[in-house]
């Protein structure tokens, strides 16, 4: 049987892996053009 501590450790490791995946996606070079375009949107609107 899996105890509560094991589930907490698994959830922590899973959330940390998800966090690293999001950070990796955010800083990927292939997304830079889209993010730069989105960052300029407030200044281009009337």
Wavefront OBJ file of the C-alpha trace (Angstrom):
o trace
v 0.000 0.000 0.000
v 1.205 3.491 -0.840
v 1.364 5.815 2.133
v 0.610 9.533 2.226
v 4.270 10.572 2.337
v 5.018 8.696 -0.891
v 2.093 10.395 -2.618
v 3.303 13.803 -1.442
v 6.815 13.126 -2.713
v 5.468 11.929 -6.059
v 3.253 15.014 -6.385
v 6.182 17.299 -5.526
v 8.455 15.638 -8.088
v 5.704 15.771 -10.723
v 5.031 19.462 -10.093
v 8.736 20.258 -10.208
v 9.097 18.408 -13.533
v 6.091 20.323 -14.883
v 7.638 23.594 -13.716
v 10.922 22.780 -15.462
v 9.009 21.901 -18.623
v 7.169 25.227 -18.601
v 10.397 27.161 -17.996
v 12.073 25.254 -20.827
v 9.167 26.007 -23.145
v 9.143 29.693 -22.205
v 12.853 30.134 -22.914
v 12.994 28.015 -26.081
v 14.418 29.919 -29.032
v 11.668 28.729 -31.355
v 9.079 30.617 -29.247
v 11.044 33.880 -29.045
v 9.448 35.433 -32.143
v 5.905 34.776 -30.903
v 6.670 36.135 -27.445
v 8.342 39.252 -28.863
v 5.300 39.883 -31.054
v 2.955 39.415 -28.079
v 5.068 41.782 -25.985
v 4.673 44.552 -28.594
v 0.888 44.228 -28.884
v -0.030 46.805 -26.183
v 2.090 49.452 -27.913
v 0.685 48.809 -31.403
v -2.998 49.216 -30.518
v -4.747 52.560 -30.909
l 1 2 3 4 5 6 7 8 9 10 11 12 13 14 15 16 17 18 19 20 21 22 23 24 25 26 27 28 29 30 31 32 33 34 35 36 37 38 39 40 41 42 43 44 45 46
